[in-house]
Amino acid sequence: MRGIIVFVVLLVAVAAIHGGSFKPLPTAAMPQVNVP
């Protein structure tokens, strides 16, 4: 359970860095969309 929470937090952080907005679900589904 704890590992899942850490994974979600990191995923949101990456989404914020690459996308500049809080979109964890679309980033989780398609991580290559927001990457330039």
Summary of the structure (lengths in Angstrom):
residues: 36
radius of gyration: 9.6
end to end distance: 32.0
largest distance: 32.0
contacts: 75
relative contact order: 0.17
helix: 67%
strand: 0%
